[in-house]
Every structure is written in structure tokens, then in C-alpha cells.
Amino acid sequence: MMNKILRIDASARHTGSVTRDLNDLIVDRFSTQGDVAVTHRDLADPLPLLTEDWIAANFTDPAERTGAQRQTLALSDELVAELKAADIVLIGLPIYNFGVPGALKAWIDLVARARETFRYTEAGPEGLLTGKRAIVSVASGGTEMGSDIDFATGYVKHVLGFIGIKDVVFVNADRLMIDADASLKGARDKIAELPFAA
């Protein structure tokens, strides 16, 4: 069975990044369990922020978009296509100042699109990317995952659910500045138990 993994690294650091190391371990584990194909999107190479032109293009009927508007949305379309093609979305989430890195927020803004990844119905919003799994590698210096000062993991879980990805697992190496060894061991233990298939 082939698993298509979309790997998102959001750490600003290319080296010395705990979330990148955890994502490496997860990909390695799955690679030993079966066939995987990995698409890697490194957000240390920054994505553009939304602009007035982007918003206007996005809210123009697709059949009526100009060539310039289609070009404006081209990167977003590429990111959405990567997400739609994935079986597993693997996100490296360093907690910066109690929230998500700006680079990850930029990615979310470019993929959370009405009629593409979610839609509004009479019953409320409906996510369109069902049948996928997400694994989120979390690292923090002092913020405890799930605590009152963690504004990152709940947000990411909500956004993923909003676009239809309800099966979300967190692998957390939090509070690294308090007890790094125990935190990293706990994360590695969770990775060792991750199933290849849902």
C-alpha cells in the first residue's frame, strides 16, 4: 500500500530544528513499514501573504477569472493540489510566542479556500478533504501543549478539521527548556507507535 505524505516544515531553522528531526523520524518509520511518496514543502522558503489582488481573484467566479487572476492564484492552486493528493499531512509545528509561525499561517491562508477545501452549506461549513490523516510534530521551549497558553495546537487542529481532516495526531516535544531529554523521549515513543495505515 502506497501512502502519499505531504510534509510541511514550518521551522525557520534548517538545522537544529526539533520539529524537522521529528518529521524525519516519522518519514523514516513509515518508509520501513511500506511504500511512501513524500512531497516536501519547506516554509523556511517563505510563501507570500494574502493581498487585495489575491482576495479579489479568489472571490471571482472561476469561469470569469482573467489570466492575471489565474496567475495570482497559481501558487495557491499548487498548494491545494498537493494537499488534495496527500493521504497523510505531516506538519512540523514549532510554537513561536504561544502561536503558530507566520510561515505556517501563510500556508493555511493559501490552502483554506471556499469551494476548494471547504464549502458552506445550509447546515454550516463542510470540509472537502475527508479521508486523510494528519500528524503534527510539536516543539516548544516552555509552552505546555494543551495548556491555557498554547494557542497553536488547538488552532491547527481546528483548521485541519474545518477543511475535512478530522484524524489528527500530535507528537509533542514540548517544554524542551524544562526537561529536554524526557520531552524528546516521549515524542520518540509516540512515533514508534504510529500506525502506517489508519
MIDOSE-1310 file (N, C-alpha, C; in nm, 2 decimals, decimal comma, always signed):
residues 198
mmnk	+0,08/-0,12/+0,00/+0,00/+0,00/+0,00/+0,09/+0,12/+0,00; +0,06/+0,22/-0,09/+0,14/+0,34/-0,10/+0,07/+0,45/-0,02; +0,15/+0,51/+0,06/+0,10/+0,63/+0,14/+0,16/+0,75/+0,08; +0,08/+0,85/+0,04/+0,14/+0,98/-0,01/+0,14/+1,07/+0,10
ilri	+0,26/+1,12/+0,14/+0,28/+1,21/+0,25/+0,31/+1,35/+0,20; +0,23/+1,45/+0,25/+0,27/+1,59/+0,23/+0,34/+1,64/+0,35; +0,47/+1,66/+0,34/+0,54/+1,71/+0,46/+0,56/+1,86/+0,46; +0,51/+1,92/+0,56/+0,52/+2,07/+0,58/+0,62/+2,10/+0,69
dasa	+0,73/+2,16/+0,66/+0,82/+2,21/+0,77/+0,80/+2,36/+0,79; +0,77/+2,40/+0,91/+0,74/+2,54/+0,93/+0,85/+2,61/+1,02; +0,95/+2,53/+1,06/+1,06/+2,59/+1,14/+1,14/+2,69/+1,06; +1,17/+2,80/+1,11/+1,26/+2,89/+1,05/+1,40/+2,84/+1,04
rhtg	+1,43/+2,74/+1,12/+1,57/+2,69/+1,12/+1,58/+2,56/+1,03; +1,68/+2,56/+0,95/+1,71/+2,44/+0,87/+1,79/+2,34/+0,95; +1,87/+2,38/+1,04/+1,95/+2,29/+1,12/+1,91/+2,32/+1,27; +1,92/+2,22/+1,35/+1,89/+2,23/+1,49/+1,74/+2,24/+1,52
svtr	+1,66/+2,20/+1,43/+1,51/+2,21/+1,45/+1,46/+2,08/+1,50; +1,39/+2,08/+1,61/+1,33/+1,96/+1,67/+1,22/+1,91/+1,58; +1,13/+2,00/+1,53/+1,02/+1,95/+1,45/+1,07/+1,89/+1,32; +1,18/+1,94/+1,26/+1,23/+1,88/+1,14/+1,28/+1,74/+1,17
dlnd	+1,35/+1,73/+1,29/+1,41/+1,60/+1,33/+1,29/+1,50/+1,35; +1,19/+1,54/+1,42/+1,07/+1,46/+1,44/+1,01/+1,41/+1,31; +0,99/+1,51/+1,22/+0,94/+1,47/+1,09/+1,02/+1,37/+1,01; +1,16/+1,39/+1,03/+1,25/+1,29/+0,97/+1,22/+1,15/+1,02
livd	+1,20/+1,14/+1,15/+1,18/+1,01/+1,22/+1,05/+0,95/+1,17; +0,95/+1,03/+1,16/+0,82/+0,98/+1,12/+0,82/+0,93/+0,97; +0,89/+1,01/+0,88/+0,90/+0,96/+0,75/+0,98/+0,83/+0,74; +1,09/+0,83/+0,82/+1,17/+0,71/+0,82/+1,09/+0,59/+0,87
rfst	+1,01/+0,61/+0,98/+0,93/+0,50/+1,03/+0,83/+0,44/+0,92; +0,76/+0,53/+0,86/+0,67/+0,49/+0,76/+0,74/+0,43/+0,64; +0,86/+0,47/+0,61/+0,93/+0,42/+0,49/+0,97/+0,27/+0,52; +0,99/+0,23/+0,65/+1,02/+0,10/+0,68/+0,90/+0,01/+0,69
qgdv	+0,78/+0,07/+0,69/+0,66/-0,01/+0,70/+0,59/-0,03/+0,57; +0,62/+0,04/+0,47/+0,55/+0,03/+0,34/+0,60/+0,13/+0,24; +0,54/+0,14/+0,13/+0,58/+0,23/+0,02/+0,53/+0,37/+0,06; +0,61/+0,47/+0,05/+0,57/+0,61/+0,07/+0,62/+0,70/-0,04
avth	+0,55/+0,80/-0,07/+0,59/+0,90/-0,16/+0,58/+1,03/-0,09; +0,68/+1,11/-0,08/+0,68/+1,23/+0,00/+0,69/+1,35/-0,08; +0,60/+1,44/-0,07/+0,61/+1,58/-0,13/+0,64/+1,67/-0,01; +0,75/+1,75/-0,03/+0,81/+1,83/+0,08/+0,78/+1,98/+0,05
rdla	+0,72/+2,04/+0,14/+0,70/+2,19/+0,13/+0,77/+2,25/+0,25; +0,88/+2,32/+0,22/+0,96/+2,38/+0,33/+0,92/+2,53/+0,34; +0,86/+2,57/+0,45/+0,81/+2,70/+0,46/+0,92/+2,80/+0,51; +1,04/+2,75/+0,54/+1,15/+2,84/+0,56/+1,18/+2,92/+0,44
dplp	+1,14/+2,87/+0,32/+1,14/+2,95/+0,20/+1,00/+3,01/+0,19; +0,99/+3,14/+0,23/+0,86/+3,20/+0,27/+0,76/+3,20/+0,15; +0,64/+3,18/+0,19/+0,53/+3,20/+0,10/+0,48/+3,34/+0,11; +0,41/+3,39/+0,00/+0,36/+3,53/+0,00/+0,24/+3,54/+0,09
llte	+0,22/+3,66/+0,15/+0,10/+3,68/+0,23/-0,02/+3,72/+0,13; -0,14/+3,71/+0,18/-0,25/+3,74/+0,10/-0,25/+3,89/+0,07; -0,30/+3,93/-0,05/-0,30/+4,06/-0,09/-0,45/+4,10/-0,14; -0,47/+4,22/-0,16/-0,60/+4,26/-0,21/-0,63/+4,20/-0,35
dwia	-0,53/+4,19/-0,43/-0,55/+4,12/-0,56/-0,58/+3,98/-0,55; -0,51/+3,91/-0,45/-0,54/+3,77/-0,43/-0,68/+3,74/-0,39; -0,73/+3,82/-0,29/-0,86/+3,81/-0,24/-0,96/+3,83/-0,35; -0,94/+3,94/-0,43/-1,03/+3,96/-0,54/-1,04/+3,85/-0,64
anft	-0,92/+3,79/-0,67/-0,92/+3,68/-0,77/-0,99/+3,56/-0,71; -0,96/+3,53/-0,58/-1,02/+3,41/-0,51/-1,17/+3,42/-0,51; -1,23/+3,54/-0,49/-1,37/+3,55/-0,48/-1,44/+3,58/-0,62; -1,36/+3,58/-0,73/-1,42/+3,59/-0,86/-1,46/+3,45/-0,91
dpae	-1,57/+3,44/-0,97/-1,62/+3,31/-1,02/-1,50/+3,25/-1,11; -1,47/+3,12/-1,09/-1,35/+3,07/-1,16/-1,37/+3,08/-1,31; -1,49/+3,07/-1,36/-1,52/+3,08/-1,51/-1,49/+3,22/-1,56; -1,49/+3,32/-1,47/-1,48/+3,46/-1,51/-1,35/+3,52/-1,48
rtga	-1,25/+3,44/-1,42/-1,12/+3,50/-1,38/-1,04/+3,53/-1,51; -0,97/+3,64/-1,50/-0,88/+3,69/-1,60/-0,75/+3,60/-1,60; -0,67/+3,61/-1,70/-0,54/+3,55/-1,70/-0,46/+3,59/-1,58; -0,46/+3,72/-1,55/-0,38/+3,78/-1,44/-0,43/+3,72/-1,31
qrqt	-0,56/+3,71/-1,29/-0,62/+3,65/-1,17/-0,58/+3,50/-1,15; -0,58/+3,43/-1,26/-0,54/+3,29/-1,26/-0,39/+3,28/-1,22; -0,31/+3,37/-1,27/-0,17/+3,37/-1,23/-0,15/+3,40/-1,08; -0,24/+3,50/-1,03/-0,23/+3,54/-0,89/-0,26/+3,42/-0,80
lals	-0,35/+3,33/-0,85/-0,39/+3,21/-0,76/-0,31/+3,09/-0,79; -0,21/+3,10/-0,88/-0,14/+2,98/-0,93/-0,07/+2,90/-0,82; +0,00/+2,98/-0,73/+0,07/+2,91/-0,62/-0,03/+2,85/-0,52; -0,13/+2,92/-0,49/-0,24/+2,86/-0,40/-0,30/+2,74/-0,46
delv	-0,32/+2,74/-0,59/-0,37/+2,62/-0,66/-0,28/+2,50/-0,65; -0,15/+2,53/-0,66/-0,05/+2,43/-0,65/-0,04/+2,37/-0,51; -0,05/+2,46/-0,40/-0,05/+2,41/-0,27/-0,18/+2,33/-0,24; -0,29/+2,37/-0,29/-0,42/+2,30/-0,27/-0,41/+2,16/-0,33
aelk	-0,35/+2,15/-0,45/-0,34/+2,03/-0,52/-0,25/+1,93/-0,45; -0,14/+1,98/-0,38/-0,06/+1,90/-0,30/-0,13/+1,84/-0,18; -0,22/+1,92/-0,12/-0,30/+1,88/-0,01/-0,40/+1,78/-0,05; -0,47/+1,80/-0,16/-0,57/+1,70/-0,21/-0,51/+1,57/-0,25
aadi	-0,38/+1,57/-0,29/-0,32/+1,44/-0,34/-0,27/+1,36/-0,22; -0,26/+1,42/-0,10/-0,19/+1,35/+0,01/-0,29/+1,26/+0,08; -0,23/+1,15/+0,13/-0,31/+1,06/+0,23/-0,28/+1,10/+0,37; -0,16/+1,14/+0,39/-0,11/+1,19/+0,53/-0,05/+1,33/+0,51
vlig	-0,10/+1,42/+0,60/-0,04/+1,55/+0,60/+0,05/+1,56/+0,73; +0,18/+1,58/+0,71/+0,27/+1,58/+0,82/+0,32/+1,72/+0,84; +0,29/+1,78/+0,95/+0,32/+1,92/+0,98/+0,41/+1,93/+1,10; +0,53/+2,00/+1,07/+0,62/+2,04/+1,18/+0,57/+2,17/+1,24
lpiy	+0,54/+2,17/+1,37/+0,48/+2,29/+1,43/+0,56/+2,34/+1,55; +0,66/+2,42/+1,53/+0,73/+2,49/+1,64/+0,63/+2,60/+1,70; +0,62/+2,60/+1,82/+0,54/+2,71/+1,89/+0,63/+2,83/+1,91; +0,59/+2,94/+1,84/+0,66/+3,07/+1,85/+0,57/+3,16/+1,92
nfgv	+0,62/+3,21/+2,04/+0,54/+3,31/+2,11/+0,39/+3,27/+2,13; +0,38/+3,14/+2,17/+0,25/+3,08/+2,21/+0,16/+3,05/+2,09; +0,20/+3,08/+1,96/+0,12/+3,05/+1,85/+0,19/+2,99/+1,74; +0,13/+2,98/+1,62/+0,20/+2,92/+1,50/+0,29/+3,01/+1,44
pgal	+0,40/+2,96/+1,37/+0,49/+3,05/+1,29/+0,41/+3,12/+1,18; +0,45/+3,24/+1,15/+0,39/+3,32/+1,05/+0,39/+3,25/+0,92; +0,50/+3,17/+0,89/+0,51/+3,09/+0,77/+0,40/+2,99/+0,75; +0,36/+2,92/+0,87/+0,26/+2,83/+0,86/+0,12/+2,89/+0,84
kawi	+0,10/+3,01/+0,91/-0,02/+3,08/+0,89/-0,04/+3,12/+0,74; +0,07/+3,16/+0,68/+0,06/+3,20/+0,53/+0,02/+3,08/+0,45; +0,07/+2,96/+0,48/+0,03/+2,84/+0,41/-0,12/+2,81/+0,43; -0,16/+2,82/+0,56/-0,30/+2,79/+0,59/-0,39/+2,89/+0,51
dlva	-0,35/+3,02/+0,50/-0,43/+3,12/+0,43/-0,44/+3,08/+0,28; -0,34/+3,02/+0,23/-0,34/+2,99/+0,09/-0,41/+2,86/+0,05; -0,43/+2,77/+0,15/-0,50/+2,65/+0,12/-0,64/+2,64/+0,18; -0,68/+2,72/+0,27/-0,82/+2,72/+0,32/-0,90/+2,81/+0,23
rare	-0,96/+2,75/+0,13/-1,03/+2,82/+0,02/-1,17/+2,76/+0,00; -1,27/+2,85/+0,01/-1,40/+2,81/-0,02/-1,41/+2,76/-0,16; -1,49/+2,65/-0,17/-1,52/+2,57/-0,29/-1,40/+2,48/-0,33; -1,28/+2,50/-0,27/-1,17/+2,42/-0,30/-1,14/+2,32/-0,19
tfry	-1,13/+2,36/-0,06/-1,10/+2,28/+0,05/-1,22/+2,28/+0,15; -1,31/+2,37/+0,14/-1,43/+2,37/+0,23/-1,54/+2,44/+0,15; -1,66/+2,42/+0,20/-1,78/+2,49/+0,14/-1,88/+2,52/+0,25; -1,96/+2,62/+0,22/-2,07/+2,65/+0,31/-2,20/+2,59/+0,27
teag	-2,27/+2,52/+0,36/-2,40/+2,46/+0,33/-2,50/+2,52/+0,43; -2,63/+2,48/+0,41/-2,73/+2,52/+0,50/-2,71/+2,47/+0,64; -2,63/+2,36/+0,65/-2,60/+2,31/+0,78/-2,47/+2,36/+0,84; -2,41/+2,45/+0,77/-2,29/+2,51/+0,82/-2,17/+2,47/+0,73
pegl	-2,05/+2,51/+0,77/-1,93/+2,48/+0,68/-1,90/+2,33/+0,67; -1,86/+2,28/+0,56/-1,82/+2,14/+0,54/-1,69/+2,13/+0,48; -1,60/+2,05/+0,54/-1,46/+2,03/+0,49/-1,47/+1,93/+0,37; -1,39/+1,96/+0,27/-1,39/+1,88/+0,15/-1,28/+1,78/+0,14
ltgk	-1,18/+1,78/+0,23/-1,07/+1,70/+0,23/-1,08/+1,58/+0,33; -1,18/+1,51/+0,31/-1,21/+1,39/+0,40/-1,12/+1,27/+0,36; -1,11/+1,18/+0,46/-1,04/+1,06/+0,43/-0,89/+1,07/+0,44; -0,84/+1,18/+0,50/-0,70/+1,20/+0,52/-0,66/+1,19/+0,67
raiv	-0,53/+1,17/+0,69/-0,48/+1,18/+0,83/-0,39/+1,29/+0,84; -0,37/+1,35/+0,96/-0,27/+1,45/+0,98/-0,19/+1,41/+1,11; -0,06/+1,43/+1,10/+0,03/+1,41/+1,21/+0,10/+1,54/+1,23; +0,10/+1,59/+1,35/+0,16/+1,72/+1,38/+0,27/+1,71/+1,48
svas	+0,39/+1,74/+1,44/+0,51/+1,73/+1,53/+0,52/+1,87/+1,60; +0,51/+1,87/+1,73/+0,51/+2,00/+1,80/+0,64/+2,01/+1,89; +0,69/+2,13/+1,89/+0,81/+2,16/+1,98/+0,79/+2,29/+2,04; +0,82/+2,30/+2,16/+0,82/+2,43/+2,23/+0,93/+2,44/+2,34
ggte	+0,96/+2,56/+2,37/+1,06/+2,58/+2,48/+1,00/+2,57/+2,61; +0,89/+2,64/+2,64/+0,83/+2,64/+2,77/+0,68/+2,62/+2,77; +0,61/+2,63/+2,65/+0,47/+2,62/+2,64/+0,43/+2,47/+2,65; +0,34/+2,44/+2,74/+0,29/+2,30/+2,75/+0,17/+2,28/+2,65
mgsd	+0,18/+2,18/+2,57/+0,08/+2,16/+2,48/-0,06/+2,13/+2,55; -0,16/+2,20/+2,50/-0,29/+2,19/+2,56/-0,32/+2,28/+2,68; -0,22/+2,36/+2,72/-0,24/+2,45/+2,83/-0,31/+2,57/+2,79; -0,34/+2,66/+2,89/-0,41/+2,78/+2,86/-0,33/+2,88/+2,77
idfa	-0,19/+2,86/+2,77/-0,11/+2,95/+2,69/-0,07/+2,89/+2,55; -0,12/+2,77/+2,52/-0,10/+2,71/+2,39/-0,21/+2,75/+2,29; -0,18/+2,85/+2,21/-0,27/+2,89/+2,11/-0,24/+2,84/+1,97; -0,15/+2,74/+1,97/-0,11/+2,68/+1,84/-0,18/+2,55/+1,80
tgyv	-0,17/+2,46/+1,89/-0,22/+2,32/+1,86/-0,37/+2,32/+1,84; -0,45/+2,39/+1,92/-0,59/+2,39/+1,91/-0,63/+2,46/+1,77; -0,56/+2,56/+1,74/-0,58/+2,63/+1,61/-0,56/+2,54/+1,49; -0,44/+2,47/+1,50/-0,41/+2,38/+1,38/-0,51/+2,27/+1,37
khvl	-0,55/+2,21/+1,49/-0,65/+2,10/+1,48/-0,78/+2,16/+1,43; -0,82/+2,28/+1,47/-0,95/+2,33/+1,42/-0,94/+2,36/+1,27; -0,83/+2,42/+1,22/-0,82/+2,44/+1,08/-0,82/+2,31/+1,00; -0,75/+2,21/+1,04/-0,75/+2,09/+0,97/-0,89/+2,03/+0,97
gfig	-0,96/+2,03/+1,08/-1,10/+1,98/+1,08/-1,19/+2,06/+1,00; -1,17/+2,19/+0,99/-1,25/+2,28/+0,91/-1,24/+2,24/+0,76; -1,13/+2,19/+0,71/-1,11/+2,15/+0,57/-1,14/+2,00/+0,55; -1,18/+1,94/+0,66/-1,22/+1,80/+0,65/-1,13/+1,69/+0,71
ikdv	-1,01/+1,73/+0,76/-0,92/+1,64/+0,82/-0,94/+1,62/+0,96; -1,02/+1,52/+1,00/-1,06/+1,50/+1,14/-0,96/+1,41/+1,22; -0,89/+1,33/+1,15/-0,80/+1,23/+1,22/-0,66/+1,30/+1,23; -0,64/+1,36/+1,35/-0,52/+1,44/+1,38/-0,45/+1,39/+1,50
vfvn	-0,33/+1,35/+1,49/-0,24/+1,30/+1,60/-0,13/+1,40/+1,62; -0,11/+1,44/+1,75/+0,00/+1,52/+1,78/+0,12/+1,44/+1,84; +0,24/+1,47/+1,80/+0,36/+1,41/+1,86/+0,43/+1,53/+1,92; +0,43/+1,54/+2,05/+0,47/+1,66/+2,11/+0,61/+1,65/+2,19
adrl	+0,70/+1,74/+2,16/+0,82/+1,76/+2,24/+0,81/+1,90/+2,29; +0,72/+1,92/+2,39/+0,70/+2,05/+2,44/+0,78/+2,07/+2,57; +0,79/+2,19/+2,61/+0,87/+2,23/+2,73/+1,01/+2,18/+2,73; +1,08/+2,20/+2,61/+1,21/+2,15/+2,60/+1,31/+2,22/+2,69
mida	+1,29/+2,34/+2,72/+1,38/+2,41/+2,81/+1,37/+2,37/+2,96; +1,27/+2,29/+2,99/+1,25/+2,24/+3,12/+1,31/+2,10/+3,14; +1,28/+2,01/+3,05/+1,33/+1,88/+3,06/+1,34/+1,82/+2,91; +1,44/+1,86/+2,84/+1,45/+1,82/+2,70/+1,46/+1,67/+2,68
dasl	+1,53/+1,60/+2,77/+1,55/+1,46/+2,75/+1,42/+1,38/+2,76; +1,34/+1,42/+2,86/+1,21/+1,35/+2,88/+1,12/+1,39/+2,77; +1,12/+1,51/+2,73/+1,03/+1,56/+2,62/+1,06/+1,48/+2,49; +1,18/+1,48/+2,45/+1,22/+1,41/+2,33/+1,19/+1,26/+2,33
kgar	+1,22/+1,20/+2,45/+1,19/+1,06/+2,46/+1,04/+1,03/+2,45; +0,96/+1,11/+2,51/+0,81/+1,10/+2,49/+0,77/+1,11/+2,35; +0,83/+1,20/+2,27/+0,79/+1,22/+2,13/+0,84/+1,10/+2,05; +0,96/+1,05/+2,08/+1,01/+0,93/+2,00/+0,93/+0,81/+2,03
dkia	+0,88/+0,80/+2,16/+0,80/+0,68/+2,19/+0,67/+0,69/+2,11; +0,61/+0,80/+2,10/+0,48/+0,82/+2,03/+0,51/+0,78/+1,88; +0,62/+0,83/+1,82/+0,65/+0,80/+1,68/+0,66/+0,65/+1,66; +0,72/+0,58/+1,76/+0,74/+0,43/+1,75/+0,61/+0,36/+1,74
elpf	+0,50/+0,42/+1,79/+0,37/+0,36/+1,79/+0,28/+0,40/+1,68; +0,32/+0,49/+1,59/+0,24/+0,54/+1,49/+0,21/+0,43/+1,39; +0,08/+0,41/+1,36/+0,05/+0,30/+1,26/+0,07/+0,36/+1,12; +0,11/+0,27/+1,03/+0,13/+0,30/+0,89/+0,00/+0,34/+0,82
aa	-0,10/+0,27/+0,85/-0,23/+0,29/+0,79/-0,33/+0,32/+0,90; -0,43/+0,40/+0,87/-0,54/+0,44/+0,97/-0,62/+0,32/+1,01
